[in-house]
Every structure is written in C-alpha cells, then in structure tokens.
Amino acid sequence: MGLFALFNKDRKAHVHRAIELPSEILQASLTFHHGKVYCQGSMQIDARMRHCHIYASKHEPIVVSALAKMLACQVHGHDVVIEGDFAGEIFASGDVEVTASARIAGLIQCNGKVVISPLVDARLVRIERTQQTVTALPPQRPPNTTSSLGWTTEHGTDPSRTRLAKRS
C-alpha cells in the first residue's frame, strides 16, 4: 500500500487503518466468476474476478489492490481505492481514489470526492455525483437494466464491451 491523497492519517485515520489492516483479503490465487461477495469489515481484493458483485458493510473501505484484475464487476461500499485493473461500476457512499498503478474503465458513482491520479488514463471513466445513499446490500431481485455505459444485462455489465488500455 502506498500513500493516498484521500485516505491518509490526517484526513481519514480510521479508513487508513482499515486499508492497512483489512478484515478480509481475497488472495491472488483465487478466481471468481459470476458471484456475489459480502464482507462485514474492510476488504482487500487481490484476486481475479469476472461478473462479480462486491458488497461491503456500511462505512467500511474496499481496496482493489495492484494484484487484482476485475472485469465487468460492481463494487458497492463506502470508501473505495482502486490500485489494479478494474472494468465495471463503482457505487460508493463515501470517497473514491484511483492510484497511479490503476487501469480503470467504467462508471464511478459516489457521494464524496473522487481523486484520480494524473498518471491514470481516465478517458474511459465516467463519474456521477449522487446525493442518495448507496445501499450496501443488493435489492432482492434486480430487474433488467441498462447501465450508464449502454450495456443491457440482467444485473451487471458485458465484458465484451469493456476494454482496458494496454500498459506501456
């Protein structure tokens, strides 16, 4: 973990502690395909995920580490840090930070601040501000939806329509 612009000891000390010592770690040796992950505490994701929905309990951070590779995923949490490869949608009731090591494409919908490192290619990122409370738990049965990126699926995104830029 590196230095964070939003989640440092001075600005949000409790979130900084939760990021440095997460309650749960999804290790890099794990691969998830089509699933939902619920966490009661803070979570660090090192795993490979495709078509997954991640839900953190209220006021707990989620970190997508530099080891993670997430495609067509949705993250629902309070504060979110993206350090690795992420394509999908982020729904945060707090702040979102995208660090210099991240490759990201998709939607960021949040109530708080969004900080994207100047070293990140953010052309494939859409940011929406919301005044609503982002729920930490999914609805019982979500209807077919069309996301802000134009993807129509049962509950998620279409990975064939999402491409991350190649690293130099």
C-alpha positions, 0 to 999 in steps of 0.5 A: 500500500502506498500513500493516498491523497484521500485516505491518509492519517490526517484526513481519514485515520480510521479508513487508513487503518482499515486499508492497512489492516483489512478484515478480509483479503481475497488472495491472488490465487483465487478466481471468481466468476459470476458471484456475489461477495459480502464482507462485514469489515474492510476488504482487500481484493487481490484476486481475479474476478469476472461478473462479480458483485462486491458488497461491503458493510456500511462505512467500511473501505474496499481496496482493489489492490495492484494484484487484482484484475476485475472485469465487468464487476460492481463494487458497492461500499463506502470508501473505495481505492482502486490500485489494479485493473478494474472494468465495471461500476463503482457505487460508493457512499463515501470517497473514491481514489484511483492510484497511479498503478490503476487501469480503470474503465467504467462508471464511478458513482459516489457521494464524496470526492473522487481523486484520480491520479494524473498518471491514470488514463481516465478517458474511459471513466465516467463519474456521477455525483449522487446525493442518495445513499448507496445501499450496501446490500443488493435489492432482492431481485434486480430487474433488467437494466441498462447501465450508464455505459449502454450495456443491457444485462440482467444485473451487471455489465458485458465484458465484451464491451469493456476494454482496458488500455494496454500498459506501456 
